[in-house]
Amino acid sequence: MAPRLTARFWVDAYLARLRLSYISAFVTAHGDDTAGSVLVKLNTLDGEARAYTRMFDLATGERAWTELAAGAEADVDASITRQRGMDPDLWVIEVEDRAGRHLLDSEGLG
């Protein structure tokens, strides 16, 4: 099993990868630097959004990105607010891309 990266290291690397692809992104909630979980909100700038979180797959032992919420941006924001209420260590990154790119399916971001 590969060593787990700190949340801060992963967030910094993800933001850098997005910048290299000319995709706007910013941290809207700063979680715990070491062990915080990460939630990614994809804002397509048309009133719609999606939120993604990493889940542990018991069958494979791997962590994979899954969709937590999708729909009207206000509804997705409400879902994110509920998640933050349950986990104050949660990082939230908002990605803004009209084409819907988030790069979470890129190699090395699992």
C-alpha positions as YAML, in Angstrom:
chain: A
units: angstrom
residues:
- id: 1
  name: MET
  ca: [0.00, 0.00, 0.00]
- id: 2
  name: ALA
  ca: [1.35, 3.41, -0.98]
- id: 3
  name: PRO
  ca: [1.89, 5.98, 1.77]
- id: 4
  name: ARG
  ca: [-0.90, 8.51, 2.09]
- id: 5
  name: LEU
  ca: [-0.14, 12.12, 1.24]
- id: 6
  name: THR
  ca: [-1.10, 14.87, 3.64]
- id: 7
  name: ALA
  ca: [-4.26, 16.73, 2.66]
- id: 8
  name: ARG
  ca: [-2.34, 19.98, 2.21]
- id: 9
  name: PHE
  ca: [0.20, 18.39, -0.13]
- id: 10
  name: TRP
  ca: [-2.57, 16.80, -2.23]
- id: 11
  name: VAL
  ca: [-4.53, 20.08, -2.42]
- id: 12
  name: ASP
  ca: [-1.45, 22.06, -3.48]
- id: 13
  name: ALA
  ca: [-0.58, 19.48, -6.16]
- id: 14
  name: TYR
  ca: [-4.17, 19.39, -7.44]
- id: 15
  name: LEU
  ca: [-4.38, 23.19, -7.68]
- id: 16
  name: ALA
  ca: [-1.06, 23.25, -9.56]
- id: 17
  name: ARG
  ca: [-2.29, 20.60, -12.01]
- id: 18
  name: LEU
  ca: [-5.48, 22.61, -12.63]
- id: 19
  name: ARG
  ca: [-3.47, 25.82, -13.20]
- id: 20
  name: LEU
  ca: [-1.31, 24.03, -15.79]
- id: 21
  name: SER
  ca: [-4.53, 23.11, -17.64]
- id: 22
  name: TYR
  ca: [-5.81, 26.71, -17.39]
- id: 23
  name: ILE
  ca: [-8.70, 25.68, -15.14]
- id: 24
  name: SER
  ca: [-9.72, 28.14, -12.40]
- id: 25
  name: ALA
  ca: [-9.86, 26.73, -8.89]
- id: 26
  name: PHE
  ca: [-9.61, 27.99, -5.35]
- id: 27
  name: VAL
  ca: [-9.92, 26.75, -1.79]
- id: 28
  name: THR
  ca: [-13.25, 27.80, -0.25]
- id: 29
  name: ALA
  ca: [-12.74, 25.90, 3.02]
- id: 30
  name: HIS
  ca: [-9.34, 25.11, 4.53]
- id: 31
  name: GLY
  ca: [-9.43, 21.79, 6.34]
- id: 32
  name: ASP
  ca: [-6.89, 20.03, 8.49]
- id: 33
  name: ASP
  ca: [-3.46, 20.18, 6.81]
- id: 34
  name: THR
  ca: [-2.54, 16.63, 7.71]
- id: 35
  name: ALA
  ca: [-5.59, 14.42, 7.81]
- id: 36
  name: GLY
  ca: [-8.47, 16.46, 6.39]
- id: 37
  name: SER
  ca: [-10.68, 14.98, 3.70]
- id: 38
  name: VAL
  ca: [-11.14, 16.81, 0.41]
- id: 39
  name: LEU
  ca: [-14.36, 17.67, -1.40]
- id: 40
  name: VAL
  ca: [-14.26, 19.14, -4.91]
- id: 41
  name: LYS
  ca: [-17.09, 21.30, -6.22]
- id: 42
  name: LEU
  ca: [-17.27, 21.65, -10.00]
- id: 43
  name: ASN
  ca: [-19.05, 24.86, -10.98]
- id: 44
  name: THR
  ca: [-19.89, 24.94, -14.69]
- id: 45
  name: LEU
  ca: [-20.89, 28.61, -14.44]
- id: 46
  name: ASP
  ca: [-24.41, 27.97, -15.75]
- id: 47
  name: GLY
  ca: [-26.21, 27.63, -12.42]
- id: 48
  name: GLU
  ca: [-25.37, 23.92, -12.17]
- id: 49
  name: ALA
  ca: [-22.69, 22.24, -10.08]
- id: 50
  name: ARG
  ca: [-21.43, 18.86, -8.90]
- id: 51
  name: ALA
  ca: [-19.61, 17.86, -5.74]
- id: 52
  name: TYR
  ca: [-17.13, 14.99, -5.58]
- id: 53
  name: THR
  ca: [-15.64, 13.20, -2.61]
- id: 54
  name: ARG
  ca: [-13.14, 10.36, -2.26]
- id: 55
  name: MET
  ca: [-14.52, 7.12, -0.94]
- id: 56
  name: PHE
  ca: [-12.69, 3.99, 0.10]
- id: 57
  name: ASP
  ca: [-13.60, 0.98, -2.07]
- id: 58
  name: LEU
  ca: [-13.62, -2.07, 0.19]
- id: 59
  name: ALA
  ca: [-13.45, -4.44, -2.78]
- id: 60
  name: THR
  ca: [-10.25, -3.01, -4.26]
- id: 61
  name: GLY
  ca: [-8.70, -1.28, -1.26]
- id: 62
  name: GLU
  ca: [-8.37, 1.87, -3.35]
- id: 63
  name: ARG
  ca: [-9.81, 5.34, -2.90]
- id: 64
  name: ALA
  ca: [-11.96, 6.59, -5.77]
- id: 65
  name: TRP
  ca: [-13.76, 9.85, -6.54]
- id: 66
  name: THR
  ca: [-17.55, 9.59, -6.39]
- id: 67
  name: GLU
  ca: [-20.27, 12.13, -7.01]
- id: 68
  name: LEU
  ca: [-21.77, 13.37, -3.75]
- id: 69
  name: ALA
  ca: [-24.31, 15.84, -5.21]
- id: 70
  name: ALA
  ca: [-25.33, 17.29, -8.57]
- id: 71
  name: GLY
  ca: [-27.87, 19.82, -9.76]
- id: 72
  name: ALA
  ca: [-28.62, 23.44, -9.06]
- id: 73
  name: GLU
  ca: [-25.60, 25.18, -7.57]
- id: 74
  name: ALA
  ca: [-27.57, 26.29, -4.50]
- id: 75
  name: ASP
  ca: [-28.55, 22.67, -3.77]
- id: 76
  name: VAL
  ca: [-24.96, 21.47, -4.18]
- id: 77
  name: ASP
  ca: [-23.77, 24.29, -1.90]
- id: 78
  name: ALA
  ca: [-26.33, 23.19, 0.72]
- id: 79
  name: SER
  ca: [-24.98, 19.63, 0.52]
- id: 80
  name: ILE
  ca: [-21.43, 20.91, 0.97]
- id: 81
  name: THR
  ca: [-22.51, 22.99, 3.97]
- id: 82
  name: ARG
  ca: [-24.02, 19.85, 5.56]
- id: 83
  name: GLN
  ca: [-20.77, 17.96, 4.95]
- id: 84
  name: ARG
  ca: [-18.74, 20.77, 6.55]
- id: 85
  name: GLY
  ca: [-21.10, 20.67, 9.54]
- id: 86
  name: MET
  ca: [-20.30, 16.99, 10.04]
- id: 87
  name: ASP
  ca: [-16.57, 17.33, 9.31]
- id: 88
  name: PRO
  ca: [-14.92, 20.66, 10.23]
- id: 89
  name: ASP
  ca: [-11.57, 19.28, 8.97]
- id: 90
  name: LEU
  ca: [-12.95, 19.03, 5.43]
- id: 91
  name: TRP
  ca: [-11.23, 20.91, 2.61]
- id: 92
  name: VAL
  ca: [-13.48, 22.31, -0.13]
- id: 93
  name: ILE
  ca: [-12.00, 23.21, -3.50]
- id: 94
  name: GLU
  ca: [-14.16, 24.97, -6.07]
- id: 95
  name: VAL
  ca: [-13.25, 24.35, -9.70]
- id: 96
  name: GLU
  ca: [-14.79, 26.67, -12.29]
- id: 97
  name: ASP
  ca: [-14.89, 25.33, -15.82]
- id: 98
  name: ARG
  ca: [-17.65, 25.74, -18.41]
- id: 99
  name: ALA
  ca: [-16.54, 22.52, -20.13]
- id: 100
  name: GLY
  ca: [-16.93, 20.55, -16.88]
- id: 101
  name: ARG
  ca: [-13.27, 19.60, -16.51]
- id: 102
  name: HIS
  ca: [-12.09, 18.73, -13.00]
- id: 103
  name: LEU
  ca: [-9.15, 16.38, -13.75]
- id: 104
  name: LEU
  ca: [-10.13, 14.05, -10.89]
- id: 105
  name: ASP
  ca: [-10.01, 11.15, -13.34]
- id: 106
  name: SER
  ca: [-6.37, 11.96, -14.20]
- id: 107
  name: GLU
  ca: [-3.68, 9.52, -13.19]
- id: 108
  name: GLY
  ca: [-2.27, 10.19, -9.73]
- id: 109
  name: LEU
  ca: [-5.32, 11.97, -8.31]
- id: 110
  name: GLY
  ca: [-7.08, 8.96, -6.78]
...
